[in-house]
């Protein structure tokens, strides 16, 4: 019985190791220091994935929308550039979510690898870091609406990269810590920035 249980645990561990998330870490003091203070973010994609400004804009926009919908951050700004711009921590922002992607078309899909880091604006301290990667097809029935939305919004240049980008970003961003909105004004602001 013990041997079967040990084999089952090893199989589950092996399956998890094959998933898109390669590693994820959160500062051990997040709940005490940042949980109610690190709320308002700028999302920065740099360098540009696939060398494309349009695809970079898609990554930042997709990530901003995702953290607004699936985490209680208030992601207010999205930027895509060859490198992280100076002064991205503008007034009213608490942190920067930096995405450093590598994205390459492969066959009928794309291979994606991204490292994400969340920094405090006040002192530049890294609060979260994670890496995810994998290969996904460009055509995906499960995300057809997402593909159509970003193609309409940003043009056909992004189309082959929408599904792979969505899958890798979702895996990565699901490892972010969860802040807590305690004040009514924070909740109202979150509603305003949500799309």
N, C-alpha and C positions, 0 to 999 in steps of 0.2 A: 504494500500500500504506500509506504513512504517513498519508494523508488518511483512509483507512478506520479505521485504528487511532485516530487523533485523534477521529474521530466516535464510535467505540465508547466511548472514555474519557469524552467529553462526555455521551453517553447514560447511562452508568453513574453519573456524577456527578449528572446531573439526576434519575435515579431515586432515588439516595440522598437528595437534597435534598427529595424528595416524601415520604420516610418520616416516621414519627411523631417521631423525635428531631430537635429543632431545633438544639441545641448541647449539648456536654458537655465539661467541663474537669476535670482532676485536677491537684493541686499537683505540680510537677515533682519535688519531694523526697519524694513519698509513699513510694517504696520504701526510702529511707534513714531517714525519720522515723516514719512511721505504719504501715507494712506489718505489723509484729508487735506494735504497741502499741494501735492503734485497732480494738478488737475488739468490745467490749460496747456495745450501742446501745440508745437509746430511739427509737422511731419516733413522730413527732408529725405529725398531720394538722391544719393550721390555715391558713386558716379552714375551716369545715365545707363540704364539697362539696354542692352543691344545697341548701345551708342546712339539712341534715339531720344530726342527731347519729348516727342509725343508719348512714347512708352514710359519715360520717366514721369511725365505728368500723370499718366494713368496709374502708375504705382503709388504716387503720393496721394492722389485723389481716392483711389481704392482703399489705401491704408487709413486715410483720414475718416472715410465713411465707415469702415469696419470698426475702428476703435470707438467711434461715436455710437454705433449701434450695438456693439457686443461687449464693450467695456464702459465704465462710467467716466472716461476721460472726456474732456471738452476740447477736441482737436479743432483748432480754429484756422490754421494756416497750413497750406501745402506748397512745397517747393521742390523742383527738380533741377539739378545742375550737375556739371561735371565734377564739382567738389562742393563741400559744405560751405555756404556763403558766410562771410563775416556778419555779425550782428543779427543772426537768426533769432536770438533770444530778445525779442523786442518787448517793450513794456506790456504788461498784462499777461505774459506767458510764464509758466512755471517750469516747462521742460521742453526738450527736443527729442522726438522719436526719429532716429537716424537709421535709414535703410541703405545698406551697401550691397547692391545686387550684382550678380553675374547672370546673364540671360542670353541664351544662344539657340537659334532655330536648329532643330535636329529632326530630319525626316518630316513627318506629318505633325510635329509638335515642337516642343521646346524643352530645353534643360535649364533649370533655374536653381540658383544657390543664392541665399541672402543671409547676411548677418544684420541683426537688428540690435540697436542699443538705445536705451532711454537715459537721458542726462537731465539733471537739475540745472535750471538756468542760474540759480543763485550762486552755486559754487562749482559747477561742472562735474559733480560727482556722478558716476555711472550707477544707476539704480537697478537696471535690468539689462541682460544680454542674452541673445539666443541666436541659433543658426538653424536654418532649415534648407532642404534642397531635394530635388528629384526631377524626374522627367514626366511630362504629361502631354497628351494629345491636344492639338489646337481645337479640334471639334469635340465637344462634350455636351451631350444631350442634357445633362444635369444642370448646366450653367448657360444654356442658350440665351436666356433673358439677360444675363450679365454680359455676355459677348455682344449682343445686340445693343445694349445700353452704352457700353464704352465705345463701340464702333460708331454709333450715331453721334456721340458726344465728341470724340477725339479723332475720328477718321479711320479709314481702312488700314492704315499703317500699323495700328495696334491689334487688329483682329487676330492674327495668329498667336499673339502673346497673352490675350485676355485670360483664357482658361488656365494655362500653366501659372500665370502670375497670381490669379485668384487662389488657386490651390496652395501654392507655397506661402503666400501672405497669410491666408487663413490659418494654416498650421503654425506659422511663426507667431502671429499676433494673439492666438489663443493661449500662448504661454505668458503673456503680459500679466503683471499683477493687477488687482482690481482696486481702484481707489473708491472712496466713499464720498458722496456729495451730502454734506450735512446741512448746509445753509440753503434757504429757499432761493436766494439769488443765484446760487450755483445751479440749482435744478432748473430754474427758468432760463438761464443762459444755455444750459445743455439742450433744452427744448428748442431754443432759437437756432443753435448751430447745427442741430441734427437735420439730416436730409431724408 
